[in-house]
Amino acid sequence: MTYEDPTDFRTLMAGFPTGVTVVTAVDPDGTPRGMTLTSLCSVSLEPPVLLVCMRRGSPTLEAVRAGGGFAVNLLHSRARGTAELFASGAQDRFDRVPWRMAGTAGPHLLAAAHTIADCAVTADHAVGDHHVIMGRVTRVNRLGGEQQPLLYGLRRFETWPETEDRLSYDFIS
């Protein structure tokens, strides 16, 4: 049996809530690039490696591939507007949010992120209409205070409810 209905696959993935990130990079000419992603995964703790999946033909993907690095901006619960902006394709997105370069990986979205990781590309694999980019984490910046992550699932943005009973688990699959 051959699977051919992308609607079923989208429904499957909509039922898998995940965190929201904006991956940023810089073109060789210095132009900042960025796109909203929910496809972020830890790969290895030693060395620290993660992967992101980026749409083929994306200017952000081309900047990542040309520059050899990228920043992963993990968005907090109040950053829905930033997530939507960087998913929109708006050409002026970097004119509409505060950011700064902190190293060579990519722009840091200081007002929208709770944590930012700078990564150096270690592998690039074409898979269907996307590229799987592996990045070795070279630096992690946690930005001010305890902030709830922005989540996406069932085709909507959410966050965890505030509770006193939060348990803390550290694990990597």
C-alpha positions as CSV (number, residue, x, y, z in Angstrom):
1,M,0.0,0.0,0.0
2,T,1.3,3.4,-0.9
3,Y,0.6,6.5,1.2
4,E,-0.3,9.6,-0.8
5,D,-2.6,11.8,1.2
6,P,-0.7,14.8,2.7
7,T,-3.9,15.8,4.6
8,D,-3.7,12.6,6.8
9,F,0.0,13.3,7.5
10,R,-0.8,16.9,8.5
11,T,-3.6,15.6,10.8
12,L,-1.1,13.1,12.4
13,M,1.4,15.8,13.1
14,A,-1.1,18.4,14.3
15,G,-1.9,15.9,17.1
16,F,1.8,16.0,18.3
17,P,2.2,19.3,20.3
18,T,5.7,20.7,20.2
19,G,7.7,23.8,21.2
20,V,8.0,26.8,18.8
21,T,11.3,28.2,17.7
22,V,12.6,30.7,15.2
23,V,15.7,29.6,13.5
24,T,17.9,32.5,12.3
25,A,21.0,32.9,10.2
26,V,22.8,35.5,8.1
27,D,23.3,35.6,4.4
28,P,26.9,36.1,3.1
29,D,25.9,39.7,2.3
30,G,24.9,40.3,6.0
31,T,21.1,40.1,5.5
32,P,19.4,38.5,8.5
33,R,17.1,35.5,7.7
34,G,14.7,33.6,9.9
35,M,11.7,31.2,9.9
36,T,9.4,29.7,12.5
37,L,9.8,26.0,13.0
38,T,8.4,23.3,15.2
39,S,10.7,20.6,13.9
40,L,13.5,20.7,16.5
41,C,14.9,17.7,18.1
42,S,17.8,16.8,20.4
43,V,20.2,14.3,18.9
44,S,23.1,13.9,21.2
45,L,24.2,15.1,24.6
46,E,27.9,14.4,24.1
47,P,28.6,16.3,21.9
48,P,25.6,18.5,22.2
49,V,23.8,18.2,18.8
50,L,20.3,19.1,17.7
51,L,18.5,18.9,14.4
52,V,16.1,21.2,12.6
53,C,14.1,20.5,9.5
54,M,13.8,23.4,7.0
55,R,11.8,23.7,3.8
56,R,13.8,23.4,0.6
57,G,14.1,26.7,-1.2
58,S,13.8,28.8,2.0
59,P,16.1,31.8,2.1
60,T,16.8,30.9,5.7
61,L,17.9,27.4,4.7
62,E,20.2,28.9,2.1
63,A,21.7,31.3,4.7
64,V,22.3,28.4,7.1
65,R,24.0,26.3,4.4
66,A,26.1,29.2,3.1
67,G,27.2,30.5,6.5
68,G,27.6,27.1,8.3
69,G,25.7,28.2,11.4
70,F,22.4,29.2,12.9
71,A,20.7,30.3,16.1
72,V,17.7,28.5,17.6
73,N,15.4,31.0,19.4
74,L,13.1,29.1,21.7
75,L,10.0,31.2,22.0
76,H,8.2,32.0,25.2
77,S,4.5,32.1,25.8
78,R,4.1,35.8,25.0
79,A,5.8,35.5,21.6
80,R,2.9,34.2,19.5
81,G,3.1,37.4,17.3
82,T,6.8,36.7,16.6
83,A,6.0,33.1,15.7
84,E,3.3,34.3,13.3
85,L,5.5,37.0,11.8
86,F,8.4,34.6,11.0
87,A,5.9,32.1,9.6
88,S,4.3,34.8,7.3
89,G,7.1,35.3,4.9
90,A,7.0,39.1,5.5
91,Q,10.2,40.7,4.1
92,D,10.4,43.3,6.9
93,R,10.3,40.8,9.8
94,F,13.6,41.9,11.3
95,D,12.5,45.5,11.1
96,R,9.5,44.6,13.4
97,V,11.2,42.8,16.3
98,P,14.2,43.6,18.5
99,W,17.2,41.5,17.7
100,R,21.0,41.5,17.8
101,M,23.9,39.6,16.5
102,A,25.7,37.7,19.3
103,G,28.5,35.9,17.5
104,T,28.3,34.5,14.0
105,A,25.5,31.9,14.3
106,G,22.5,34.1,13.7
107,P,20.3,36.9,15.1
108,H,19.1,36.5,18.6
109,L,15.4,37.5,19.2
110,L,15.8,39.0,22.6
111,A,12.2,40.0,23.4
112,A,10.6,36.8,22.1
113,A,13.0,34.0,23.2
114,H,13.4,32.4,26.7
115,T,16.5,30.5,25.5
116,I,18.8,30.8,22.5
117,A,21.3,28.2,21.2
118,D,24.0,29.0,18.7
119,C,24.9,26.1,16.4
120,A,27.5,25.1,13.9
121,V,26.3,23.0,11.0
122,T,27.7,19.4,11.1
123,A,25.4,17.7,8.6
124,D,22.9,18.5,5.9
125,H,20.6,15.9,4.5
126,A,17.9,16.4,1.8
127,V,14.8,14.5,2.7
128,G,11.8,15.0,0.4
129,D,10.9,18.7,0.3
130,H,13.0,19.6,3.4
131,H,16.6,19.5,4.6
132,V,17.5,18.0,7.9
133,I,20.2,20.2,9.4
134,M,22.3,18.9,12.3
135,G,23.9,21.5,14.4
136,R,26.5,21.3,17.2
137,V,25.5,23.6,20.0
138,T,28.3,26.0,20.7
139,R,26.6,28.3,23.2
140,V,23.3,28.5,25.1
141,N,21.9,31.8,26.5
142,R,19.0,31.7,28.9
143,L,17.2,35.0,29.0
144,G,15.7,36.4,32.2
145,G,13.6,34.5,34.6
146,E,11.3,31.5,34.4
147,Q,9.3,31.8,31.2
148,Q,6.8,29.4,29.9
149,P,7.5,28.0,26.4
150,L,5.2,28.7,23.5
151,L,3.7,25.4,22.2
152,Y,1.9,24.5,19.0
153,G,-0.4,21.6,18.4
154,L,-3.9,20.9,17.1
155,R,-3.2,23.9,14.8
156,R,-3.1,26.5,17.6
157,F,-0.6,28.1,19.9
158,E,-0.8,27.3,23.6
159,T,1.3,27.1,26.8
160,W,1.3,25.0,29.9
161,P,-1.0,26.2,32.7
162,E,0.7,27.7,35.7
163,T,0.8,25.2,38.5
164,E,2.6,24.8,41.8
165,D,3.1,21.1,41.2
166,R,5.5,21.2,38.3
167,L,7.9,18.3,38.3
168,S,11.3,18.7,36.7
169,Y,12.8,16.0,34.4
170,D,15.9,16.3,32.4
171,F,16.1,13.7,29.7
172,I,17.2,13.3,26.1
173,S,15.9,10.6,23.9
